[in-house]
Amino acid sequence: MMHTIRVLSKDSIFETSPKITTAKVYRVEGISGKQSKVLAKKLFCEKINQEYTLDKPIIRKASAVIEISYKPGVMNPEVASIIKSANDLNIYPTAADSSYEYGFYGKITKDKAYEIIKALGLFNKTVEYIVEIPPKTLLIKGALGKTTIVPIRKMGDEGLLSLSKDKLFLNLPEMKIIQKYFIKIKRDPKDIELETIAQTWSEHCAHKTFKAKLIVDGQYKKPLIERIKKEALKHKKNILSAFVDNSGVMNFYDKMAICGKVETHNSPSAIEPYGGAATGSGGVFRDILGTGRGAKTIASTDIFCFAKPDMNLSKLPVGCLPPKYLLKRVVDGVRDYGNRMGIPTNNGSVHFHDDFRAKPTIIVGAYGITPVKNSQKGEAKKGDIVVAIGGKTGRDGIHGATFSSAEMTDRTINVNSQAVQIGNAIEEKRMSDALIEASGENIIRAIQDCGAGGFSSAIGEMGEATGVSIALEKAPLKYQGLSPWEIWISESQERMVVAVSKENLSKFIEVCKKYNTETTVLGYFDASKKLKVYFKKQLICNLDMKFLHHGLPQRIMIARKSNKKKEISSKKLYSPKSKKEWIEIVKKVLSHENICSKEPIVRLYDHSVQGTNALQPFNGEKLDGPNDAVILRPILDKPYGMVISHGLNPILNRIDPYWGSIWAGAEAISNYVAVGGDYKNACLINNYIWPFPDEESLWSLDKSVDAVVNLMKVLKIPVISGKDSLSSTYKGKDGTVIKIPPVLCMSIFGKIKDVGKTCSADFKKSNSILILVGKMDYGNLGGSIYYDTQNIVGDNVPKINLKILPKTLRAIQNGIRRQKILSTHDVSEGGLITAIFEMCVGGNMGADIDIGKIKNTKDDYILFNETAGCFIVEVKNEDIAENLFKNIPYVILGTTQKGNSLYVRNKNRILFSVQVEELKKVWQEPMGKIFN
Amino acid sequence: MILKPKVLVLKTDGTNCDEETAFAFNLAGGDVKIAHVNDLRNKKDSLRNYQILAIPGGFSYGDDVVSGKILAIELTSFFSEELRKFIERKDTLIIGICNGFQVLVRTGLLPFRNLGKMDATLTNNDSGHFECRWINLRIEKNSNCAFLKNLEGNFVSYQVAHGEGKFFADKENIRKIEKENLVTFRYVDQNGKPTQKYPENPNGAINAIAGICDPTGRILGLMPHPERFVRVEQHPNWRRPDAKKPQGLPIFQNMINYINKLK
């Protein structure tokens, strides 16, 4: 029997117009009426501020009531807790669910109510539905799907292509290689075998573009990945593991290692931003957990690109979600997953440009720590056991899978076969706790995350050297009705695969049990060099590991510079003439979406959990001045620091892929050095989020890789991890094509011996000397925020002087280590004036700036130019400035001032003076409006 | 050699401030163990072995239904007797921080030691969202708390990081809580006055209540995180000229001292 308990909180009325009230609905199946009353009283309702009803409505006198629930088959993370707690109360339901009801007061129709629900972002039809008729049962039934044989040997080209289309996503030469293989072994493949090959050979898993031989403007060039690796491995003093594991690992102190991984989750986030962003975080946390023989995740970063929140919605392509909704829900997703996992999210950025309207860029990074002895990728040995751990397997993330009508019940008809997942952070947290303990006990031989391709890719990869034999029917399922191939490639979240020796198996299972994490023995590694999958003793997959992992031929791809003339706007730059105009334009820059304070977002993330934070994202007198990077103290009783930062600029990348990419790298390193990071002891992570690699986009990607390789050469530090996602092209049904701006996101992490010798960006004292350090490229403002405020793009991006950059970085590092630098902030988007303003905010003081010493350029160029690799520095006096910076370009700009005024002059000519508070107001407003 | 007081940091699925809480007790001189609630259920460990029970922050069981509820039900279903014995001993203290406070309130241990009966609640922040920020608190004078005496009247800065921290009870119980001096911490404004203003009062708690104790003063619960300020550089402004000493550490030191003095 199913019972419905509705709970209403006394303060649940929103004073909106119309008034809305909200109630929680719990459905529990397989219990008596009496038991439902016990659950209502003890579990669901707290009478201090709530009331409940049993099996009847609770929202009364409303003119419309709408219930919104997760679709059947979409995992509701709350259900497991409800059942656990019921069991603790000695009640044993067969199923449970929870949902929300919204009641509308006043004169309002149901249709209007529905519109309001949608406008408030309370309903996402991808994963939720409006409950018109309450479900009779919550149990999802279905018969076991079949395994079918695909007669590939007889197929012609057309047959192969239609088999590939919408399902395998391979091209004709690749399909022919598969055909040839099965002709050779004299049989036709089963569906699961084709799916396995397609997963392993997919762009996502095989990185075919990055591994391809290139012909760039008619010249042969080595594959992108080869060029990156070759240069990286020249700088390996700190590298423990690069390009071979789920994250890049570098040496730390005291026999410990630190690691980093950055991932994208763009497509899922575009459809269901909350679940997409949350599972993006979940996936990258598992990458850390799956590094070596289990690393602990200690930090998370989040970097997003959206269209501007106030973009005119008529510009939104068909099927795309509004940018403001995306922004809010992505932030919610990152917040809920990271906070629940207890991983501090303490470095990130948000970038806005309307060309992201077709697809946002959602980048999530994770960083970890592990003993050096566990830092190398583990290898399964013959006889080791394959253990699946964590969540159950469902139909999540399988495309094109449908229930056949014969197997449907009244319930299954609603099951969304392409369910985007919500993610269950607690499932991952307990799995993580269990794995960290098991790793500490040294009972993990090898470990792999079930990400793209699910069991297929995790087990296929772990068994590559030995061979593996799997009994797939053992995999625990969320509900019945999956075909074997679906179980095999399902991308259900919060699952990993561990190789454990026979001797350690019972100990491993015991550790997992303590943390309420489910383990299942799926099979064992053998010496067959084959991937063998059985389902109820029937062999349904039998592939040679060699063919699977090395059968895919290298592609040859052509890259060519576009000969289309770039549209250069004829719009002329207007330079401010009066004090009033100056203040107006400074305000425009500071309130620009890319520049404005992101504090309201940061406050939603727990940035200090684990107690390791030694430089908070915001600090200063009023705790509202931003910093450039995060510093952690990952071992609580040691002074060692880990510094993490990043840089990117999609618009510069689009204008000039080479110099735009140099800028991204220089920005990342400047942020890193500005807080006291030692760049010589750092590693880089490069992420390319690029449009589909047609000739033109591949050309720009090639240039970007050239830039990254050159940066490694100049700075003598390696890239040790990275990822490409080459699908930033939107193709509408009406033929519109939108190329999303290409993004190179450069992340950097590294070590310092003493967190005590680091620096924050807030001005510390009045009457200190302010200096601009580094070589600015004043004339080039293409892609700058200043230009953008006048709707100009420009083609002249700032070029960073790569000879001077390392010297500048060393001087800043040195000054911080010797504690001669009181505060510093790098020059970035918004230019020099933005950096000084932000330092004023942190210090709660003013400044007096004279730009008269900077020659041969214009006032507005000086204040708004965005050359990365340059710094604003606060020191006690001019002697210290001379001592620290005598070998590099520097200019004394002025002094910090007590009070709240920012004066800017060119010798005797005052450009403007303004209250910092007045600027702060416009700087804080844009995100405040959205998030508070 | 004096034996260090034994501290149990209790964790379960979703607990995530266990290590820093253990670190704080370690710094303060405790002999600390982090144990999973399953270890207690399986009798591998017991409250009998400890003088201090700490329930740390996090999202126990995802804070499903409401924050701390599922763990509170687990504790009252399986450990009523053990908990009763523990609090009846004179040499024991309990602290619940953030999610731990939510659990203590939902077990009924706070405010009135009514195990199994809720007399107050911690509910959704008035702002409607999770908030992570440093706030100012006043440690109340003459509170009943057995281990805050030397700190009374002090102003401290701790971080809050929660979405369900609004302390709430009916009028009669609030009156009783105030009358019996159970309020230990209040959110204050720049002038040190208790405030209802956001964000100084980050959740809209009644009477700006951030932490309370039970009538014996040996059980303390608070929403802010003292364990996140046990070293100077955990504070955002430790590089500024007026850097503060770690203001969270004395809480843990006082708890350890309290036990040591009983010996």
Interface residues (C-beta under 8 A of the other chain):
Chain A: S9 D11 K42 L43 F44 E46 I48 N49 P77 E78 A80 S81 I82 K84 S85 D88 L89 N90 R335 N339 R340 M341 G342 N424 A425 I426 K429 R430 D433 K513 K514 Y515 N516 V602 R603 L604 Y605 D606 H607 S608 V609 Q610 G611 T612 N613 A614 Q616 F618 N619 G620 E621 L623 R633 L636 D637 V755 G756 T758 C759 S760 D762 K764 K765 F931 N932
Chain B: K11 D13 G14 T15 N16 C17 E19 E20 F23 A24 H36 N38 D39 G57 G58 F59 Y61 G62 D63 D64 V65 V66 K69 I70 I73 E74 S77 F78 R106 M118 D119 A120 T121 T123 S127 H129 F130 E131 C132 R133 W134 Q159 A161 F168 A169 D170 H225 E227 R228 V230 E233 Q234 P236 N237 R239 R240 P241
